[in-house]
């Protein structure tokens, strides 16, 4: 059993939910994003970013929903663990 933190853009809510369920049913403890709200203040965004970085630190692995964007590059740099990533571009853009 591993602790896995999901990372990626919250624009892909459906994929976060699908992978959360799939990875959980495989016997993992899954840590996901705080929520999918896009109406946040800059202060709230900074706080959630700090919280998410802590979630990455707590995980055995990270699972990247989307391999694009500045945030994902930060997550990858932050993570020194074995990376399990799935590029869902084709699914996300349909």
N, C-alpha and C positions, 0 to 999 in steps of 0.2 A: 504494500500500500504506500503510495507516494502522495505528497502534498504538491498540487500543481496550481500555479497562478495563471489564469487566463489573461492575455494581453492583446491589445489591438484597439481599433477605433470603435467607439460606442455606436457609430452609425450602423454597425452590423449586429444589431441586437439579436436577430433570429439566429445567427451563427453562434453567438455567445451562448444562447440558451440551449441550442442543439449540442454543442460540444460540452457544455457543463453537464448535461444529462448523460451523454455518451461516456465521458471520462469517469463520472461518478459511478455509473453502472459497471464500469470495468474495475471498480474497487478503489478508486482514488478519492482523496479529499480535495475538492476543487474550490479554489478561492477565485471569485469573479470580481468584476468591476462594482463600484459602489451603487451605480444606477445608470440610467440612460438619459437623464435630463440634459438638455442643451442650453437651458436658460439659467446659467450660473454666473455669478459675479467673478471677477478676476481673483478675488480673495478665496472664494470657494473652490475655484479651479486649482489654485496653488495648494490648498489644503488636501484636496482629493489626490493630487499628484504625489504629495508626500506620503499619504496613506497607501497609495498603490505601490510606491517604491518599497515601503515596509513589507507589503504583501509579497513582493518579489523576493526580498531578503529572507522571508520565512519559508519559502517554497523549496522543495527538492528539485523541481523543474518548472519551466515556464512553457506555456503553450500559446503560440502566437496565432491569432485568428487571421490577421492580415499583415503581410510582410512589407508594407509601405508606410510612409509617413514618418515625420520627425519623432513622434513619441515612441514608436516601435524601435527606432534606432537607439534611443535613450535606454529603453528596457533591455535591449540586447547588450549594450555596453555595461549596464548595471549587473546583469546576470553573469556569474562566473561558473554556473552549473551547466551540465549537459543540456543542450537545447533540443527540445522536441517542437518543431514548427510545422505548421500546415498552411500552405498558401491557398487561400480560398478565393482568389481573384475572380475566377470564372463563375463561381456560385454567387459571390457578392454582387457582381455587376449585372446579373440577369434581372 
